[in-house]
Amino acid sequence: MAACNKVVFFTILLLSGILFLENKVEHVSAQICTADCAPGVEYMICPPKKRTKPNCTNCCRAKNNRCQLYRSDNSQICT
């Protein structure tokens, strides 16, 4: 009888943990990007607000990295 109570207790504990963790999971919406270079990119800003000069990037790759691309006149290339 005691063994049965332990099994029931651990089963309930396991199911509670699974439900708790399932609510904490974040879904990622990454996509496959091409290797094309966006023309006119002067610089990009990536978290945490770091300004860098990219070698070759495009809007798709920048978005996956949460970056913003800008032209030399400071206008944003893609949103």
C-alpha positions, 0 to 999 in steps of 0.5 A: 500500500505504501509503495502504491502511494509513492507511485501515485505521489511521484506520478502527480509530481512528474505531471505537475512539473511537465505542465509547469515547464511547458508553460515556460517554454518560449517558441523561436521563429527562426527561418532559413536565410539566403547568403545574399548581401543587401546593397547599401548597408552602411552599419547595423545595430544589434542588441545591446545597441551595439553599432557594427560594420557588417561584412555581408548581411541581409534583412533575413539574417539581421532579423534572426539576430534581432539587428537593424540595418541602416544606410549611410544617411541613417535610414533603416533598410528593413523593418 
